[in-house]
Amino acid sequence: MKIEILGTGCGKCSKATKLIEEIIKEIGVEAEVKHITDLAEIVSRGVMKTPAVFVNGEKKCDGKVPSKTEIRAWFE
């Protein structure tokens, strides 16, 4: 599973990353977590608000820190 977190490294981006990594460990999913901070790439993917999270190329959320419940649902 490939998880991409797009953002400039702001506090919300860091919080989203921490929550996602926590849930991955809790449920035992093997995933590669990649951080994308390049503004040109972020914009080219249609993201206007960060953080944005993509799972296997599909945008799951943007502009907010996802809840633990939302994150768990991505892996079901």
N, C-alpha and C positions, 0 to 999 in steps of 0.2 A: 504494500500500500504506500502511496506517495502523498505526503501532505505538504502543501506549500503555504507559507504564511507571508503575505505581501504587506509591506509597510516600511515606514522610515525608521523604525526603532523607537517609537514613542512608548509611553507608559502603557497604553492600551495594547499595543503590539506585544510588549513583553508579558503582560498579563495573559493575553490569549495564548501565547506560546507556552507559558507555565501550565495553564489549565489543560491544554491539549496533551502535553507531555505527561501530566499527572494521570489523565484518563487512559492514555495508551498503556501506561504501566499497570493501572488498576485492572483493566480488562484483558491484558496480555496480548494485545495486537502487535504484530510486527509491522513497523512503519518507518519510512524514511522521512524525516522532517527537514524541510529546506526553507531557509529564510531568503526572501527576495526583497532587496532594499533599493534596487535600481529603479529610479522614478520612470524612466522611459519604458522599461518592461512592465511596470505596474500599470501605467496608462495604456499601453498596447493591449493589455488583457481586459480592458474595459472597466478597470477599478477606479472609482472617483473618490471613495471614502475608505480609509484604512482603520483598523486592520481588515484584510480580506483573507479568507481561508479557502483553498482549493483542495479537494480530496480526489485523487486520481483524475485531475484535470477539470473537475466539475466545481464551480463556485458554490460553496455552502453558506457563506455569510460575508457581509462586508459592512464597514462603518460602525462596528460594535464588537465588544468582547462577547463571544458566544457563552451561553450558560453550560454548565456541566451536562445537563439533560440534553441540550442540543448536540453537544459533542458526542455523547454516547450514542445518540440516534444515527449519527453518520456511520457508525461501525456495525450496525445491526444488519 
